[in-house]
Amino acid sequence: MLWNRTVKKYGNRKKLSVSKLASLICRRGIMSQFQNTVFKNEMNPK
């Protein structure tokens, strides 16, 4: 799995800022989900 490979590549997952890992993972998928959510919220304001 991509996550395991990423963790191994960067070693200690506690030390290697979570934000760096998060940004890597965001770039491949989570970001698109987030954008979709924001887009929907903008189209349907509460």
C-alpha positions in Angstrom: 0.0 0.0 0.0 1.2 3.5 -0.7 0.9 4.6 2.9 3.2 1.8 4.1 5.8 2.5 1.4 5.7 6.2 2.3 6.2 5.5 6.0 9.1 3.2 5.3 10.7 5.6 2.8 10.6 8.4 5.4 11.4 6.3 8.4 10.1 7.3 11.8 6.5 8.3 11.2 6.3 10.2 14.4 9.3 12.3 13.8 8.7 13.0 10.1 6.1 15.7 10.5 2.7 14.3 9.9 2.0 17.4 7.8 4.6 16.2 5.3 3.0 12.8 5.0 -0.5 14.4 4.9 0.5 16.7 2.1 1.8 13.7 0.1 -1.4 11.8 0.6 -3.5 14.9 0.0 -2.0 15.3 -3.4 -3.2 11.9 -4.4 -6.9 11.8 -3.8 -7.9 13.3 -0.5 -7.5 16.8 -2.0 -9.9 16.0 -4.8 -12.5 14.7 -2.3 -12.0 17.9 -0.2 -12.5 20.1 -3.3 -15.6 18.2 -4.2 -17.0 18.8 -0.7 -16.2 22.5 -0.8 -17.7 22.8 -4.3 -20.9 21.2 -3.1 -21.1 23.4 -0.1 -20.6 26.5 -2.2 -23.4 25.4 -4.6 -25.7 24.6 -1.6 -25.0 27.2 1.1 -26.5 26.4 4.4 
